[in-house]
Amino acid sequence: MNLDKEQLRKALVSLSVERTLLKIGKPVYDKVVKQLSREYDCYLPDCYEHPEYLNKVLKKIFGNSYIPIVEAIKNEL
């Protein structure tokens, strides 16, 4: 399997976001993924190219409490 650097980064970012959300709880993960799909017709890997989608969904779901989640994702990376 020959992955270029961009594909590898996309996979790592996606896994980091997924892992962070699952640490919070499966219902949280499911809600974020569902909202991304509903509002932007995308899934977690798409957030690599469009981080604003994830940011807006987290803000919508968690309000100001989204900041620690973003920090946790950064730490996971």
C-alpha positions as CSV (number, residue, x, y, z in Angstrom):
1,M,0.0,0.0,0.0
2,N,1.5,3.3,-1.1
3,L,0.2,6.3,0.8
4,D,1.4,9.8,0.1
5,K,2.0,12.2,2.9
6,E,-1.4,14.0,2.5
7,Q,-3.3,10.8,2.7
8,L,-1.4,9.7,5.8
9,R,-2.0,13.1,7.5
10,K,-5.7,12.9,6.6
11,A,-5.9,9.4,8.2
12,L,-4.1,10.5,11.3
13,V,-6.2,13.5,11.8
14,S,-9.4,11.5,11.3
15,L,-8.2,8.9,13.8
16,S,-7.3,11.5,16.3
17,V,-10.7,13.2,16.1
18,E,-12.4,9.8,16.3
19,R,-10.4,8.7,19.2
20,T,-10.9,11.9,21.1
21,L,-14.7,11.9,20.6
22,L,-14.9,8.2,21.6
23,K,-13.1,9.0,24.8
24,I,-15.8,11.4,25.6
25,G,-18.4,8.8,24.7
26,K,-19.9,6.8,21.9
27,P,-23.1,8.9,21.9
28,V,-21.0,12.1,21.5
29,Y,-19.1,10.5,18.6
30,D,-22.3,9.4,16.9
31,K,-23.9,12.8,17.3
32,V,-20.9,14.7,15.8
33,V,-20.7,12.2,12.9
34,K,-24.5,12.4,12.3
35,Q,-24.4,16.3,12.4
36,L,-21.4,16.4,9.9
37,S,-23.3,14.1,7.6
38,R,-26.5,16.0,7.8
39,E,-25.2,19.6,7.6
40,Y,-22.1,19.1,5.3
41,D,-22.6,15.7,3.7
42,C,-19.2,14.7,5.0
43,Y,-17.5,12.3,7.4
44,L,-14.5,12.7,9.7
45,P,-11.8,12.3,7.1
46,D,-13.3,15.2,5.1
47,C,-12.6,17.4,8.1
48,Y,-8.9,17.4,7.2
49,E,-9.7,19.6,4.2
50,H,-12.6,21.4,5.9
51,P,-11.8,21.8,9.6
52,E,-14.3,24.5,9.8
53,Y,-17.1,21.9,9.4
54,L,-15.9,20.1,12.5
55,N,-15.5,23.4,14.3
56,K,-19.0,24.6,13.6
57,V,-20.5,21.2,14.5
58,L,-18.7,21.1,17.8
59,K,-19.7,24.7,18.6
60,K,-23.3,23.9,17.7
61,I,-23.4,20.8,19.9
62,F,-21.3,22.0,22.9
63,G,-21.4,25.7,22.8
64,N,-18.4,27.3,24.5
65,S,-17.5,23.8,25.9
66,Y,-16.1,22.9,22.5
67,I,-12.8,24.5,23.3
68,P,-11.5,21.7,25.6
69,I,-12.6,19.2,22.9
70,V,-10.5,21.0,20.3
71,E,-7.6,21.1,22.7
72,A,-7.9,17.3,23.4
73,I,-7.9,16.7,19.6
74,K,-4.7,18.8,19.3
75,N,-3.1,16.9,22.2
76,E,-4.1,13.6,20.5
77,L,-2.3,14.7,17.3
